[in-house]
Amino acid sequence: MILTIAIFLFVIVYAALKFKVELHKFQQNSYRNERFWKFLKGGDLFSKIRIAEFFSLLIACAGLFFEEKFPYFLAPFALILLYYVYYNKTYKPKVKFNFTARAKRLYFTTFGLFFVIGELGFLFSKSENAALLTTLGFTVFSFLMLMLSNIVLKPVENHINNWYINDAKRILSEHKDLIIVGITGSYGKTSTKHFLEKILSEKYNVLMTPGSFNTTMGVVRTIREYLKPTHQVFICEMGAKQINDIKEICDIVHPTIGILSSVAEQHLDTFKNIENVRKTKFELIDSLPDDGLAILNGDYEIIKNTPKYKPTEYFSTDNDTNDYSAKNIKFSPQGTDFELYHFNEKIADLSTPLLGIYNISNIISAVVCALRLGLTLQQIKFGVHKLQAVEHRMEIKAGPNGVVIIDDAFNSNPKGAKMALEILSQFTDCKRIIITPGIIELADRADYYNGELGKQIAAAADFAILVGKEQTKAIYDGLKSANYPEDKIYIATGLQDAATFAYSQATSGDVILFENDLPDYH
């Protein structure tokens, strides 16, 4: 009896810890069952801790069947504890768990169901051991409990969300003169948001969505918690992983200017194809009023070939047939200098401490918006000159022992990775090392793009450190197809292992590029 109670208490403590970790992953999948299930099937469903838990359940069943509690029950729970400690140490998400009101409701509902199921197991069996086994079983399959709780709470969450959305609409209706700029794109939107905020601040009091608040409820929260009567411009970043995500945000904020930074093959696990990506990104342009302005990246054929049906300005870094373009781009250790043209007329010489052609592209789109909103060229020059790299996006840092770090770890994509490697290749007087787990969320195009990434690494880096053997196989194959030396490739078990090995190979003045990271929920 005492042993059974002790084990039962252990299960409760373990369940409380595990539910929190599981909930974090669920939160990073936007509290959507279908996304969470896809994530689980992508590898987490068969992780070491789940396998350990499953075998512990089998051992517990055997213990009940043979009626020998002591060895059969203590062993599996020791195994669970061992793997939980291991798993907890290796689970290092980029974004910390945010125990929001919604997360708390989901957590305690899941725990409530957990207790109810345990009680039902006891009532139907009249056996403490059977109740314990039932409780253990549902701990092992906690992800199903979480998804069930989400279904149970859906009417409640819809009601709460609608109240928050209507309150945000009410607040916006009280800011009649507020200028609202929407920004979206497969990539580049966060950098563009930061650049635009810095430039517009030369004239206006500006609010932008903070961090990664680019979902519907993130935008709503920004409006309700941060928007003040003194704000003159609201810059709203709009993210999407499926059709209608951007339309949902636009129906709340009603932007008058829309910036589309890119349309590319990203999040294909949910979008399925590039055409769905294009349609979703253009939901921002569709929402603009007839007298609004669409600022579109003319370097993408899929954008340029979409019929123009509203006032539009195209920008480019390599095509002077667009409305605005950059010419004579010159990179140096101090940053980048370039000339801005409006068709064939040079309108400004601009200088920024940032590197990377895609940063120049994002800057141009922000400049076009600033011109629309009445900033002078002098104000724009000051703003561009003061720009700083956005965290984890081509951010230059000082590493240990004089090593130079290029941190491009946030959400890599094929074009961005290629441009980062082009910059790495320009460091010719030092050893160039890349650390990468590859490019993710590309569905059936992942092997192709990661194979191409391997070939690009071969041309730009002196040493390639690949994070994870299975997920980087396509990169490895790309490297070998380019005759990259085997002794210049290292397969790391994790980011810490990769960094430790990289620093052991680098000396003062060498450059290490961190290209992409695993998603927050890995």
Secondary structure, 3 states (H helix, E strand, C coil): CHHHHHHHHHHHHHHHHHHHHHHHHHHHCCCCHHHHHHHHHCCHHHCHHHHHHHHHHHHHHHHHHHCCHHHHHHHHHHHHHHHHHHHHHHCCCCCCCCCCHHHHHHHHHHHHHHHHHHHHHHHHHCCHHHHHHHHHHHHHCHHHHHHHHHHHHHHHHHHHHHHHHHHHHHHHHCCCCCEEEEEECCCCHHHHHHHHHHHHCCCCCEEECCCCCCCHHHHHHHHHHHCCCCCCEEEEECCCCCCCHHHHHHHHHCCCEEEECCCCCCCHHHHCCHHHHHHHHHHHHHHCCCCCEEEEECCCHHHHCCCCCCCEEEEECCCCCCCEEEEEEEEECCEEEEEEEECCEEEEEEEECCCCHHHHHHHHHHHHHHHHCCCCHHHHHHHHHCCCCCCCCCEEEECHHHCEEEEECCCCCHHHHHHHHHHHHCCCCCCEEEEECCCCCCHHHHHHHHHHHHHHHHHHCCEEEEECCCCCHHHHHHHHHCCCCHHHEEEECCHHHHHHHHHHHCCCCCEEEEECCCCCCC
